[in-house]
């Protein structure tokens, strides 16, 4: 019986390791599709913003996967307000 305990223990360790690896791959795949790439979306939105600087960032929609975000939502997530967002995109913003 002692001779079989080693292979059984090894088999259990291998099976548990494979299950954990599969769960990790599935989890990373699922969550990577859920999180928007803010920097890339910001650059895409800035291209549209520079075409017409009079438009507010809240009217510029950026589609990423099956979700859609406004430029203002992305800028807010990156810590910018509307004026800073437009200015960083290259628009001239009139001061108060």
C-alpha positions in Angstrom: 0.0 0.0 0.0 2.9 2.3 0.7 4.0 2.0 -2.9 0.7 3.3 -4.2 0.5 6.3 -1.9 3.2 8.3 -3.6 1.7 8.1 -7.1 -1.8 8.9 -5.8 -0.5 11.9 -3.9 1.4 13.1 -7.0 -1.7 12.6 -9.2 -3.8 14.7 -6.8 -1.2 17.5 -6.8 -1.1 17.5 -10.6 -5.0 17.5 -10.9 -5.3 20.4 -8.4 -2.6 22.3 -10.2 -4.3 21.9 -13.6 -7.6 23.0 -12.2 -6.0 26.1 -10.7 -4.3 26.9 -13.9 -7.5 26.6 -16.0 -9.4 28.7 -13.5 -6.7 31.4 -13.7 -6.7 31.4 -17.5 -10.5 31.7 -17.6 -10.5 34.4 -14.9 -7.9 36.5 -16.7 -9.6 36.1 -20.1 -13.0 37.2 -18.6 -11.7 40.2 -16.6 -9.4 41.5 -19.4 -12.5 41.9 -21.6 -14.3 43.8 -18.9 -11.7 46.5 -18.2 -11.4 49.3 -20.8 -8.0 50.4 -21.9 -8.4 54.0 -20.8 -5.2 55.4 -22.4 -6.0 53.9 -25.8 -9.7 55.1 -25.6 -8.5 58.5 -24.5 -6.3 58.8 -27.6 -9.1 57.7 -29.9 -11.5 60.2 -28.3 -8.9 63.0 -28.6 -8.7 62.5 -32.3 -12.5 63.2 -32.5 -12.2 66.1 -30.1 -9.5 67.9 -32.1 -11.6 67.7 -35.2 -14.2 69.9 -33.5 -13.0 71.5 -30.3 -16.4 73.2 -29.7 -18.0 69.8 -29.0 -18.1 68.9 -25.3 -16.3 65.7 -24.4 -19.5 64.3 -23.1 -20.8 64.1 -26.7 -17.9 62.1 -28.0 -18.6 58.3 -27.8 -15.8 55.8 -27.9 -16.8 52.2 -28.5 -14.6 49.5 -27.0 -15.7 45.9 -27.5 -19.4 45.8 -26.7 -19.3 48.8 -24.4 -19.4 52.5 -25.2 -17.9 55.3 -23.1 -17.9 59.1 -23.5 -14.6 61.0 -23.6 -15.6 62.8 -20.5 -16.1 59.5 -18.6 -12.7 58.3 -19.7 -11.1 61.7 -18.8 -12.8 61.5 -15.3 -11.4 58.0 -14.8 -8.0 59.4 -15.6 -8.4 62.2 -13.2 -9.1 65.1 -15.6 -12.0 67.5 -15.7 -13.6 68.7 -18.9 -11.3 71.7 -19.6 -8.1 69.7 -18.8 -9.4 66.9 -21.0 -9.9 69.2 -24.0 -6.6 71.0 -23.4 -4.6 67.7 -23.2 -6.2 66.7 -26.5 -4.9 69.8 -28.1 -7.8 72.1 -28.0 -7.4 75.7 -26.9 -9.5 76.3 -23.8 -10.5 79.8 -22.9 -9.8 80.6 -19.3 -12.3 82.2 -16.9 
